[in-house]
Amino acid sequence: MYKVIRKFKDLKHDGHTYQIGDVYPKEGAEATKARLKELSTPKNKYEKIYIEEIAGTPDDKG
């Protein structure tokens, strides 16, 4: 499970805007490992980190 640490609009989830503190992905949405890596590292278009893993939760998204 991940939490949002920087506000962003996710075009992969119908343009949903994630606010700081939100859980990512939103309820009913799926995120690939590649998408999680893209948002949790600065290896993206904006070179910013948007989400971080919540300690103690397994990452079982595919």
N, C-alpha and C positions, 0 to 999 in steps of 0.2 A: 504494500500500500504506500502511496506517495502523497505528500502534501505540497501545495503550491507555495512557493516562496517569492514569486514575482508575477504580477498580474499579466495575463496574456489572453488573446483570442485564439482559440484552437480551430483552425479551418478543417482539421480532421474530424472534429465532433460538431459539425453543422454550425460552425462559427460561435460556439459557446464561449463566453468570457469567464475565465477562471480568476477568482479573486485570491489574494493572499490568505492562506489558511484553509482553502478548499481542499477536498480530497480529489486526487487525480487517479484514474479517470472518473468522470461523473457517473452516477448510478445509471446502469443500463448501457454504458459504453465500454468498449474494449480498447486496449492499447497494446501494440506489439512491443516486443523487446527492443526493436530498433527505435520505435517512437519514444519509449521510456529513456533509452540511452541519449537520444537527440535532445530531449528536454532536461535531462539531469546532468548534462555536461555542456561545456561551451562550444561543442562541435555542432553548431547550427548557424543559420543565416545571420543571426544577431549576436552571436558569440556570448550569450548570456545563459545562466542556469535558471530554469523556471520551476523545477520540482526537486524535492529530495525525498529519499526513502524514509519512512517512519520506522524508527528502530523497533526491532522485535516482530516485524510483520514479514511473512514470506512473500517473495515475488513469484507468483505462479501464473502470471499472464503470459500468453504466447504470442 
